[in-house]
Amino acid sequence: MTGNRQQVREMTEVFDAIVIGAGAMGSAAAYYLSERGQRVLLLEQFELDHRLGSSYGYSRIIRYAYDHLEYVELAKDTFPLWDALQDKLGDQLVVRTGGIDFGPAGEASLEATIAAMQASGLPYELLAPAEAMRRFPQFQLTDDFRALYQPDSGFVKASKAVLGHITLAASNGAAIKDATTVTSINLRADSVEVSTPTGTYSAGTLVVTAGAWAKRLLEQTGLDLPLSPLRCQLNFMAPTELPPYEAGNCPVWIAHVGSLYPEAIYGIPSHGGSGFKIAFHGGPPFSHPSEISREPDTENVAALRPFMRAHIPGIADAPVRESRICLYTQTPDEHFVVDRHPAHNHVVIGAGFSGHGFKFSTTIGKMLADISLDGATPHNDNLFKIERFLA
């Protein structure tokens, strides 16, 4: 028996850090760890840039306008990191279109966003409905609405950003293994061993960025986090007159209308043939991604049509170019988890990004690398501590 154990140990590949999950956060963590000279292994259970999680696609909104000042400040850290990544790749990842937030006066999330922008020191404009419609004729706002415009908003090219982080990590020597499922995690006092069907790997540090699969993986480490996968449907409309709804002519937008519709609603202009994106911010919860149907449904689009008719009439009767399912992994307070494991300092976790994390992914990757190597990060992570779920 001792000889067999020794043989298995000799076959184990050794790294400084293992990252589980090659989506937005894991790809960024692998990059920043590799930038700091770490021997990194990035494991992904599906193929790279797969459609089954939260990171695939044309675009995700990036913005300063937030309903919480800590996220505004984190965005201030994030825009320069995207700029640096673009320069290193020699390719555009962020498209700035400007962004408009609108909704009924008094809507809590809209009022909190306005208050945060007022405290931010950043440029913004408050627009009356008539002025908002003059500036952005795609949208129809009733007299009881108000709007906030912020000129730096736009979108990140999602799949391109994930693959960009992976490309740079690989160029730094990181090992990338996709189609490789983690079957077990064995924690030791100062190291970790990760088993897969094709090999066993060990490292001094483990970074878990497994999206909707994180809860089950973390249970192997004795940690039960309140993470709920949500089934969210993204819809891409194809209006007959597309130019007004393309990125050169239309801002990204968020409709703070949760008191009028099932959820807040948001969208991104068409670019590169994507179609005009519109979706509810949220969806039904499930206990595990394996339970979620990946087939889009017509009911979701039908539920959006009344909003379109009232507020974006030019797409109200447009056909759907494409719909697809995207997963949120929700925490109870919708704040992220970016922290060390409470019982194992060499395990670092990025999880629960609650449908608004992608824009920060390059910063989150840096934070995870900081925490792994330095024990802390200079970025403000006060909202993201695991201890809030352990009281």
Buried (B, 14 or more C-beta within 10 A) or exposed (E): EEEEEEEEEEEEBEBBBBBBBBBBBBBBBBBBBBBBEBBBBBBBBBEBBBBBBBBBBBBBBBBBBBBBBBBBBBBBBBBEBBEEBBEBBEEEBBBBBBBBBBBBEEBEBBBBBBEBBEEBEBEBBEBEBEBBBEBBEBBBBEEEBBBBBBBBBBBBBBBBBBBBBBBBBBEBEBBBBBBBBBEEBEBEEEBBBBBBEEEBBBBBBBBBBBBBBBBBBBEBBEBEBEBBBBBBBBBBBBBEEBEBBBBEBBBBBBBBBBEBBBBBBBBBBBBEEBBBBBBBBBBEEBEEBEEBEEEBEEEBBEBBEEBBEBBBEBBBEBEBBBBBBBBBBBBEEBBBBBBBBBEBBBBBBBBBBBBBBBBBBBBBBBBBBBBBBEEEBEBBBEBBBBEBBEE
